[in-house]
Amino acid sequence: MWDLWWVWVSAALVLAILEIMAPAFIFLGFALGALAVGLLLLLPPAAAWLAGALPLKLVVFALLSLLAWLILHKVFGLRKGQVKIWHRDINDD
């Protein structure tokens, strides 16, 4: 089952929907990693390299997810010197 490209792409879609429901840039990295593995399985040389080796697929998924998360954090994360300043405390009402 894990050798099918559409299973990985479906998992990416489910993780992207989870990211929409709970926005925290956590599931989005995993979704991009699953999408990348699904797209790798579409390419014949990569599919042959990954064929029948679930542990290898999981390692590739983990590395691509980490890379995607690091890129997302670099692009959309807190900028250097940017600080959130609170002007009002919700407990002061």
MOPAC internal coordinates of N, CA, C and O (Angstrom, degrees):
PM7 1SCF
backbone

  N    0.0000 0     0.00 0     0.00 0    0    0    0
  C    1.4445 1     0.00 0     0.00 0    1    0    0
  C    1.5334 1   111.32 1     0.00 0    2    1    0
  O    1.2310 1   120.15 1   140.48 1    3    2    1
  N    1.3318 1   117.31 1   -39.52 1    3    2    1
  C    1.4628 1   120.47 1  -177.40 1    5    3    2
  C    1.5142 1   112.96 1   -76.47 1    6    5    3
  O    1.2310 1   120.40 1   176.59 1    7    6    5
  N    1.3551 1   116.84 1    -3.41 1    7    6    5
  C    1.4646 1   120.16 1   175.76 1    9    7    6
  C    1.5191 1   112.06 1   -86.10 1   10    9    7
  O    1.2310 1   119.74 1   173.34 1   11   10    9
  N    1.3136 1   118.11 1    -6.66 1   11   10    9
  C    1.4618 1   122.48 1  -178.30 1   13   11   10
  C    1.5215 1   109.90 1   -89.04 1   14   13   11
  O    1.2310 1   120.66 1   -50.29 1   15   14   13
  N    1.3162 1   116.35 1   129.71 1   15   14   13
  C    1.4574 1   121.08 1  -177.15 1   17   15   14
  C    1.5173 1   111.99 1   -63.61 1   18   17   15
  O    1.2310 1   120.17 1   143.92 1   19   18   17
  N    1.3454 1   117.28 1   -36.08 1   19   18   17
  C    1.4616 1   119.49 1  -174.87 1   21   19   18
  C    1.5324 1   111.90 1   -71.85 1   22   21   19
  O    1.2310 1   119.82 1   158.88 1   23   22   21
  N    1.3253 1   117.94 1   -21.12 1   23   22   21
  C    1.4731 1   120.19 1   175.87 1   25   23   22
  C    1.5271 1   109.37 1   -67.10 1   26   25   23
  O    1.2310 1   120.79 1   137.36 1   27   26   25
  N    1.3277 1   116.09 1   -42.64 1   27   26   25
  C    1.4662 1   120.55 1   178.67 1   29   27   26
  C    1.5229 1   111.52 1   -67.87 1   30   29   27
  O    1.2310 1   120.66 1   140.46 1   31   30   29
  N    1.3329 1   116.34 1   -39.54 1   31   30   29
  C    1.4635 1   119.95 1   179.19 1   33   31   30
  C    1.5319 1   110.00 1   -68.25 1   34   33   31
  O    1.2310 1   120.34 1   143.08 1   35   34   33
  N    1.3389 1   116.96 1   -36.92 1   35   34   33
  C    1.4687 1   120.00 1   175.88 1   37   35   34
  C    1.5246 1   111.55 1   -65.28 1   38   37   35
  O    1.2310 1   121.04 1   139.77 1   39   38   37
  N    1.3257 1   115.61 1   -40.23 1   39   38   37
  C    1.4681 1   119.50 1   176.28 1   41   39   38
  C    1.5266 1   110.52 1   -63.11 1   42   41   39
  O    1.2310 1   120.46 1   141.58 1   43   42   41
  N    1.3309 1   116.72 1   -38.42 1   43   42   41
  C    1.4682 1   120.37 1   176.84 1   45   43   42
  C    1.5177 1   110.47 1   -62.51 1   46   45   43
  O    1.2310 1   120.23 1   139.09 1   47   46   45
  N    1.3226 1   117.16 1   -40.91 1   47   46   45
  C    1.4595 1   120.88 1   178.64 1   49   47   46
  C    1.5263 1   111.41 1   -64.20 1   50   49   47
  O    1.2310 1   120.18 1   137.45 1   51   50   49
  N    1.3190 1   117.26 1   -42.55 1   51   50   49
  C    1.4686 1   120.76 1   178.45 1   53   51   50
  C    1.5264 1   110.12 1   -63.82 1   54   53   51
  O    1.2310 1   120.01 1   136.97 1   55   54   53
  N    1.3242 1   117.59 1   -43.03 1   55   54   53
  C    1.4622 1   120.43 1   178.94 1   57   55   54
  C    1.5257 1   111.71 1   -66.65 1   58   57   55
  O    1.2310 1   119.99 1   144.90 1   59   58   57
  N    1.3249 1   117.63 1   -35.10 1   59   58   57
  C    1.4660 1   120.05 1   176.66 1   61   59   58
  C    1.5284 1   110.50 1   -66.83 1   62   61   59
  O    1.2310 1   120.04 1   142.23 1   63   62   61
  N    1.3172 1   117.53 1   -37.77 1   63   62   61
  C    1.4666 1   120.62 1   176.36 1   65   63   62
  C    1.5228 1   110.10 1   -66.00 1   66   65   63
  O    1.2310 1   120.06 1   140.02 1   67   66   65
  N    1.3265 1   117.50 1   -39.98 1   67   66   65
  C    1.4721 1   120.05 1   175.71 1   69   67   66
  C    1.5251 1   111.25 1   -61.77 1   70   69   67
  O    1.2310 1   120.49 1   143.52 1   71   70   69
  N    1.3206 1   116.67 1   -36.48 1   71   70   69
  C    1.4655 1   120.26 1   177.96 1   73   71   70
  C    1.5202 1   110.95 1   -65.01 1   74   73   71
  O    1.2310 1   120.35 1   142.96 1   75   74   73
  N    1.3166 1   116.93 1   -37.04 1   75   74   73
  C    1.4562 1   120.42 1   177.92 1   77   75   74
  C    1.5268 1   110.46 1   -66.74 1   78   77   75
  O    1.2310 1   120.50 1   142.22 1   79   78   77
  N    1.3294 1   116.64 1   -37.78 1   79   78   77
  C    1.4643 1   120.73 1  -178.47 1   81   79   78
  C    1.5270 1   112.49 1   -76.54 1   82   81   79
  O    1.2310 1   120.34 1   150.89 1   83   82   81
  N    1.3268 1   116.95 1   -29.11 1   83   82   81
  C    1.4651 1   121.40 1   179.95 1   85   83   82
  C    1.5182 1   108.53 1  -135.11 1   86   85   83
  O    1.2310 1   119.89 1  -102.87 1   87   86   85
  N    1.3380 1   117.81 1    77.13 1   87   86   85
  C    1.4665 1   119.81 1  -173.88 1   89   87   86
  C    1.5260 1   112.49 1   -67.91 1   90   89   87
  O    1.2310 1   121.07 1   -61.99 1   91   90   89
  N    1.3148 1   115.55 1   118.01 1   91   90   89
  C    1.4619 1   120.21 1   178.00 1   93   91   90
  C    1.5143 1   111.34 1  -156.46 1   94   93   91
  O    1.2310 1   119.49 1  -171.76 1   95   94   93
  N    1.3181 1   118.59 1     8.24 1   95   94   93
  C    1.4629 1   124.82 1  -176.69 1   97   95   94
  C    1.5207 1   111.98 1    58.93 1   98   97   95
  O    1.2310 1   119.82 1  -153.82 1   99   98   97
  N    1.3170 1   117.94 1    26.18 1   99   98   97
  C    1.4653 1   120.64 1   176.29 1  101   99   98
  C    1.5177 1   109.49 1   -96.96 1  102  101   99
  O    1.2310 1   120.41 1   125.53 1  103  102  101
  N    1.3127 1   116.82 1   -54.47 1  103  102  101
  C    1.4588 1   120.47 1  -177.65 1  105  103  102
  C    1.5206 1   112.28 1   -70.32 1  106  105  103
  O    1.2310 1   119.74 1   155.38 1  107  106  105
  N    1.3128 1   118.09 1   -24.62 1  107  106  105
  C    1.4571 1   121.13 1  -177.92 1  109  107  106
  C    1.5262 1   111.24 1   -65.98 1  110  109  107
  O    1.2310 1   119.96 1   140.95 1  111  110  109
  N    1.3080 1   117.68 1   -39.05 1  111  110  109
  C    1.4640 1   120.52 1   176.07 1  113  111  110
  C    1.5178 1   111.90 1   -63.10 1  114  113  111
  O    1.2310 1   120.71 1   137.68 1  115  114  113
  N    1.3401 1   116.24 1   -42.32 1  115  114  113
  C    1.4609 1   120.33 1   176.77 1  117  115  114
  C    1.5240 1   111.03 1   -66.14 1  118  117  115
  O    1.2310 1   120.36 1   142.21 1  119  118  117
  N    1.3263 1   116.91 1   -37.79 1  119  118  117
  C    1.4661 1   120.41 1   178.54 1  121  119  118
  C    1.5261 1   110.40 1   -63.77 1  122  121  119
  O    1.2310 1   120.21 1   136.99 1  123  122  121
  N    1.3114 1   117.20 1   -43.01 1  123  122  121
  C    1.4593 1   120.10 1   178.54 1  125  123  122
  C    1.5350 1   111.59 1   -67.05 1  126  125  123
  O    1.2310 1   120.19 1   144.35 1  127  126  125
  N    1.3239 1   117.24 1   -35.65 1  127  126  125
  C    1.4630 1   120.71 1   175.92 1  129  127  126
  C    1.5213 1   111.82 1   -65.55 1  130  129  127
  O    1.2310 1   120.25 1   136.84 1  131  130  129
  N    1.3288 1   117.13 1   -43.16 1  131  130  129
  C    1.4639 1   120.50 1   178.10 1  133  131  130
  C    1.5249 1   111.13 1   -66.33 1  134  133  131
  O    1.2310 1   120.45 1   141.16 1  135  134  133
  N    1.3229 1   116.75 1   -38.84 1  135  134  133
  C    1.4610 1   120.13 1   177.29 1  137  135  134
  C    1.5297 1   110.79 1   -63.69 1  138  137  135
  O    1.2310 1   120.38 1   139.09 1  139  138  137
  N    1.3170 1   116.88 1   -40.91 1  139  138  137
  C    1.4656 1   120.64 1   179.33 1  141  139  138
  C    1.5307 1   111.04 1   -64.41 1  142  141  139
  O    1.2310 1   120.13 1   138.93 1  143  142  141
  N    1.3305 1   117.36 1   -41.07 1  143  142  141
  C    1.4656 1   119.96 1   177.69 1  145  143  142
  C    1.5310 1   109.73 1   -65.44 1  146  145  143
  O    1.2310 1   119.94 1   139.04 1  147  146  145
  N    1.3265 1   117.73 1   -40.96 1  147  146  145
  C    1.4557 1   120.84 1   176.80 1  149  147  146
  C    1.5122 1   111.93 1   -60.82 1  150  149  147
  O    1.2310 1   120.35 1   138.59 1  151  150  149
  N    1.3265 1   116.94 1   -41.41 1  151  150  149
  C    1.4655 1   120.30 1   178.43 1  153  151  150
  C    1.5325 1   111.45 1   -70.49 1  154  153  151
  O    1.2310 1   120.18 1   146.25 1  155  154  153
  N    1.3244 1   117.26 1   -33.75 1  155  154  153
  C    1.4670 1   120.07 1   175.19 1  157  155  154
  C    1.5201 1   111.26 1   -63.80 1  158  157  155
  O    1.2310 1   120.38 1   144.06 1  159  158  157
  N    1.3330 1   116.88 1   -35.94 1  159  158  157
  C    1.4565 1   120.38 1   179.59 1  161  159  158
  C    1.5223 1   112.21 1   -71.40 1  162  161  159
  O    1.2310 1   119.85 1   164.77 1  163  162  161
  N    1.3159 1   117.88 1   -15.23 1  163  162  161
  C    1.4606 1   120.81 1   174.87 1  165  163  162
  C    1.5254 1   112.02 1   -78.73 1  166  165  163
  O    1.2310 1   120.29 1   154.44 1  167  166  165
  N    1.3133 1   117.05 1   -25.56 1  167  166  165
  C    1.4668 1   121.58 1  -179.71 1  169  167  166
  C    1.5359 1   109.08 1   -82.85 1  170  169  167
  O    1.2310 1   119.73 1   -55.10 1  171  170  169
  N    1.3217 1   118.12 1   124.90 1  171  170  169
  C    1.4783 1   120.03 1  -176.18 1  173  171  170
  C    1.5253 1   115.29 1   -56.55 1  174  173  171
  O    1.2310 1   118.03 1   135.98 1  175  174  173
  N    1.3401 1   121.36 1   -44.02 1  175  174  173
  C    1.4745 1   118.40 1   179.93 1  177  175  174
  C    1.5338 1   112.41 1   -65.45 1  178  177  175
  O    1.2310 1   120.38 1   138.12 1  179  178  177
  N    1.3260 1   116.88 1   -41.88 1  179  178  177
  C    1.4693 1   119.85 1   179.99 1  181  179  178
  C    1.5229 1   110.84 1   -70.46 1  182  181  179
  O    1.2310 1   120.24 1   143.95 1  183  182  181
  N    1.3326 1   117.15 1   -36.05 1  183  182  181
  C    1.4635 1   120.53 1   178.71 1  185  183  182
  C    1.5212 1   110.31 1   -64.70 1  186  185  183
  O    1.2310 1   120.34 1   141.45 1  187  186  185
  N    1.3271 1   116.95 1   -38.55 1  187  186  185
  C    1.4629 1   119.98 1   177.83 1  189  187  186
  C    1.5229 1   110.91 1   -67.51 1  190  189  187
  O    1.2310 1   120.56 1   143.53 1  191  190  189
  N    1.3298 1   116.54 1   -36.47 1  191  190  189
  C    1.4612 1   121.19 1   179.55 1  193  191  190
  C    1.5298 1   111.37 1   -69.15 1  194  193  191
  O    1.2310 1   120.51 1   143.07 1  195  194  193
  N    1.3408 1   116.63 1   -36.93 1  195  194  193
  C    1.4564 1   121.54 1  -177.82 1  197  195  194
  C    1.5290 1   113.67 1   -91.75 1  198  197  195
  O    1.2310 1   119.67 1   173.63 1  199  198  197
  N    1.3241 1   118.24 1    -6.37 1  199  198  197
  C    1.4663 1   122.06 1  -172.71 1  201  199  198
  C    1.5255 1   111.91 1   -61.69 1  202  201  199
  O    1.2310 1   121.41 1   -50.03 1  203  202  201
  N    1.3185 1   114.91 1   129.97 1  203  202  201
  C    1.4507 1   121.40 1   173.36 1  205  203  202
  C    1.5174 1   115.77 1    71.17 1  206  205  203
  O    1.2310 1   119.08 1  -172.24 1  207  206  205
  N    1.2925 1   119.36 1     7.76 1  207  206  205
  C    1.4643 1   121.43 1  -177.82 1  209  207  206
  C    1.5248 1   109.67 1  -120.73 1  210  209  207
  O    1.2310 1   120.74 1   -95.12 1  211  210  209
  N    1.3269 1   116.19 1    84.88 1  211  210  209
  C    1.4629 1   120.22 1  -179.58 1  213  211  210
  C    1.5294 1   112.35 1   -61.28 1  214  213  211
  O    1.2310 1   118.80 1   137.25 1  215  214  213
  N    1.3418 1   119.89 1   -42.75 1  215  214  213
  C    1.4704 1   117.99 1   177.96 1  217  215  214
  C    1.5279 1   113.02 1   -59.09 1  218  217  215
  O    1.2310 1   120.23 1   142.52 1  219  218  217
  N    1.3190 1   117.17 1   -37.48 1  219  218  217
  C    1.4561 1   120.21 1   177.67 1  221  219  218
  C    1.5247 1   110.91 1   -66.64 1  222  221  219
  O    1.2310 1   120.53 1   139.06 1  223  222  221
  N    1.3169 1   116.59 1   -40.94 1  223  222  221
  C    1.4717 1   120.31 1   177.30 1  225  223  222
  C    1.5312 1   110.74 1   -61.90 1  226  225  223
  O    1.2310 1   120.64 1   139.26 1  227  226  225
  N    1.3152 1   116.39 1   -40.74 1  227  226  225
  C    1.4667 1   120.04 1  -179.84 1  229  227  226
  C    1.5293 1   111.78 1   -67.64 1  230  229  227
  O    1.2310 1   120.42 1   144.00 1  231  230  229
  N    1.3260 1   116.80 1   -36.00 1  231  230  229
  C    1.4677 1   119.92 1   177.20 1  233  231  230
  C    1.5249 1   110.00 1   -67.91 1  234  233  231
  O    1.2310 1   120.43 1   136.90 1  235  234  233
  N    1.3318 1   116.78 1   -43.10 1  235  234  233
  C    1.4686 1   120.47 1   177.50 1  237  235  234
  C    1.5211 1   109.85 1   -62.98 1  238  237  235
  O    1.2310 1   120.53 1   137.31 1  239  238  237
  N    1.3382 1   116.59 1   -42.69 1  239  238  237
  C    1.4694 1   121.22 1   177.10 1  241  239  238
  C    1.5168 1   111.00 1   -59.34 1  242  241  239
  O    1.2310 1   120.16 1   134.35 1  243  242  241
  N    1.3339 1   117.30 1   -45.65 1  243  242  241
  C    1.4624 1   121.06 1  -179.17 1  245  243  242
  C    1.5317 1   111.21 1   -63.92 1  246  245  243
  O    1.2310 1   120.44 1   136.30 1  247  246  245
  N    1.3224 1   116.77 1   -43.70 1  247  246  245
  C    1.4683 1   119.56 1  -179.26 1  249  247  246
  C    1.5286 1   111.61 1   -67.46 1  250  249  247
  O    1.2310 1   120.26 1   137.87 1  251  250  249
  N    1.3284 1   117.10 1   -42.13 1  251  250  249
  C    1.4620 1   119.54 1   178.70 1  253  251  250
  C    1.5282 1   111.75 1   -68.22 1  254  253  251
  O    1.2310 1   120.32 1   144.98 1  255  254  253
  N    1.3300 1   117.00 1   -35.02 1  255  254  253
  C    1.4628 1   120.40 1   177.01 1  257  255  254
  C    1.5241 1   110.85 1   -66.42 1  258  257  255
  O    1.2310 1   120.67 1   137.83 1  259  258  257
  N    1.3274 1   116.32 1   -42.17 1  259  258  257
  C    1.4604 1   120.19 1   177.40 1  261  259  258
  C    1.5291 1   111.19 1   -63.27 1  262  261  259
  O    1.2310 1   120.95 1   136.47 1  263  262  261
  N    1.3192 1   115.79 1   -43.53 1  263  262  261
  C    1.4623 1   119.95 1   177.99 1  265  263  262
  C    1.5329 1   110.79 1   -62.18 1  266  265  263
  O    1.2310 1   120.30 1   136.37 1  267  266  265
  N    1.3244 1   117.04 1   -43.63 1  267  266  265
  C    1.4667 1   120.61 1   178.65 1  269  267  266
  C    1.5246 1   110.59 1   -63.15 1  270  269  267
  O    1.2310 1   120.12 1   138.23 1  271  270  269
  N    1.3428 1   117.38 1   -41.77 1  271  270  269
  C    1.4580 1   120.24 1  -179.57 1  273  271  270
  C    1.5280 1   110.60 1   -65.23 1  274  273  271
  O    1.2310 1   120.12 1   138.68 1  275  274  273
  N    1.3293 1   117.38 1   -41.32 1  275  274  273
  C    1.4633 1   120.27 1   179.25 1  277  275  274
  C    1.5252 1   111.11 1   -64.09 1  278  277  275
  O    1.2310 1   120.38 1   139.94 1  279  278  277
  N    1.3242 1   116.89 1   -40.06 1  279  278  277
  C    1.4655 1   119.81 1   178.16 1  281  279  278
  C    1.5229 1   110.25 1   -66.59 1  282  281  279
  O    1.2310 1   120.20 1   136.32 1  283  282  281
  N    1.3357 1   117.22 1   -43.68 1  283  282  281
  C    1.4702 1   120.22 1   177.89 1  285  283  282
  C    1.5235 1   111.21 1   -61.54 1  286  285  283
  O    1.2310 1   120.73 1   139.11 1  287  286  285
  N    1.3160 1   116.21 1   -40.89 1  287  286  285
  C    1.4690 1   120.09 1   179.88 1  289  287  286
  C    1.5277 1   110.60 1   -65.95 1  290  289  287
  O    1.2310 1   120.63 1   141.54 1  291  290  289
  N    1.3203 1   116.40 1   -38.46 1  291  290  289
  C    1.4625 1   120.35 1   179.30 1  293  291  290
  C    1.5279 1   111.31 1   -68.11 1  294  293  291
  O    1.2310 1   120.39 1   140.14 1  295  294  293
  N    1.3319 1   116.86 1   -39.86 1  295  294  293
  C    1.4645 1   120.84 1  -176.37 1  297  295  294
  C    1.5261 1   111.67 1   -79.67 1  298  297  295
  O    1.2310 1   120.18 1   134.75 1  299  298  297
  N    1.3346 1   117.27 1   -45.25 1  299  298  297
  C    1.4612 1   120.61 1  -172.56 1  301  299  298
  C    1.5232 1   114.23 1  -108.33 1  302  301  299
  O    1.2310 1   119.32 1   177.82 1  303  302  301
  N    1.3158 1   118.90 1    -2.18 1  303  302  301
  C    1.4500 1   121.73 1  -176.30 1  305  303  302
  C    1.5218 1   112.77 1   -72.87 1  306  305  303
  O    1.2310 1   121.27 1     1.85 1  307  306  305
  N    1.3053 1   115.18 1  -178.15 1  307  306  305
  C    1.4558 1   122.07 1   179.40 1  309  307  306
  C    1.5263 1   109.65 1   -63.53 1  310  309  307
  O    1.2310 1   120.45 1   -52.11 1  311  310  309
  N    1.2815 1   116.74 1   127.89 1  311  310  309
  C    1.4641 1   121.68 1  -179.67 1  313  311  310
  C    1.5316 1   110.21 1   -74.17 1  314  313  311
  O    1.2310 1   120.55 1   -25.81 1  315  314  313
  N    1.3078 1   116.56 1   154.19 1  315  314  313
  C    1.4606 1   121.29 1   179.57 1  317  315  314
  C    1.5320 1   108.78 1   -65.25 1  318  317  315
  O    1.2310 1   120.92 1   -51.31 1  319  318  317
  N    1.3020 1   115.84 1   128.69 1  319  318  317
  C    1.4488 1   120.92 1   179.93 1  321  319  318
  C    1.5203 1   113.48 1    87.10 1  322  321  319
  O    1.2310 1   119.92 1   172.26 1  323  322  321
  N    1.3190 1   117.75 1    -7.74 1  323  322  321
  C    1.4592 1   120.88 1  -179.82 1  325  323  322
  C    1.5321 1   109.12 1   -85.02 1  326  325  323
  O    1.2310 1   121.03 1   -55.97 1  327  326  325
  N    1.3055 1   115.63 1   124.03 1  327  326  325
  C    1.4552 1   121.01 1  -177.56 1  329  327  326
  C    1.5180 1   108.62 1  -128.94 1  330  329  327
  O    1.2310 1   120.65 1   -42.20 1  331  330  329
  N    1.3103 1   116.37 1   137.80 1  331  330  329
  C    1.4565 1   121.02 1   176.75 1  333  331  330
  C    1.5266 1   108.00 1   -83.51 1  334  333  331
  O    1.2310 1   120.59 1   -58.17 1  335  334  333
  N    1.3367 1   116.48 1   121.83 1  335  334  333
  C    1.4636 1   122.26 1  -179.76 1  337  335  334
  C    1.5185 1   108.49 1  -108.66 1  338  337  335
  O    1.2310 1   121.00 1   -54.78 1  339  338  337
  N    1.3158 1   115.70 1   125.22 1  339  338  337
  C    1.4568 1   121.19 1   179.32 1  341  339  338
  C    1.5263 1   108.51 1   -96.38 1  342  341  339
  O    1.2310 1   120.49 1   -54.81 1  343  342  341
  N    1.3283 1   116.66 1   125.19 1  343  342  341
  C    1.4594 1   122.04 1   179.30 1  345  343  342
  C    1.5125 1   112.42 1   -97.02 1  346  345  343
  O    1.2310 1   120.57 1   165.46 1  347  346  345
  N    1.2999 1   116.51 1   -14.54 1  347  346  345
  C    1.4595 1   120.03 1  -175.69 1  349  347  346
  C    1.5394 1   107.88 1  -144.26 1  350  349  347
  O    1.2310 1   120.69 1   -45.40 1  351  350  349
  N    1.2994 1   116.29 1   134.60 1  351  350  349
  C    1.4549 1   121.62 1   177.87 1  353  351  350
  C    1.5205 1   108.63 1   -96.86 1  354  353  351
  O    1.2310 1   120.05 1   -48.76 1  355  354  353
  N    1.3168 1   117.50 1   131.24 1  355  354  353
  C    1.4679 1   120.27 1  -177.49 1  357  355  354
  C    1.5259 1   112.13 1   -67.84 1  358  357  355
  O    1.2310 1   119.95 1   163.08 1  359  358  357
  N    1.3231 1   117.70 1   -16.92 1  359  358  357
  C    1.4567 1   121.19 1  -179.94 1  361  359  358
  C    1.5342 1   113.28 1   -86.85 1  362  361  359
  O    1.2310 1   119.99 1   176.18 1  363  362  361
  N    1.3303 1   117.62 1    -3.82 1  363  362  361
  C    1.4597 1   120.33 1  -177.55 1  365  363  362
  C    1.5306 1   113.38 1   -88.17 1  366  365  363
  O    1.2310 1   119.45 1  -175.04 1  367  366  365
  N    1.3106 1   118.65 1     4.96 1  367  366  365
  C    1.4732 1   120.29 1  -177.97 1  369  367  366
  C    1.4935 1   112.30 1   -71.26 1  370  369  367
  O    1.2310 1   120.10 1   180.00 1  371  370  369

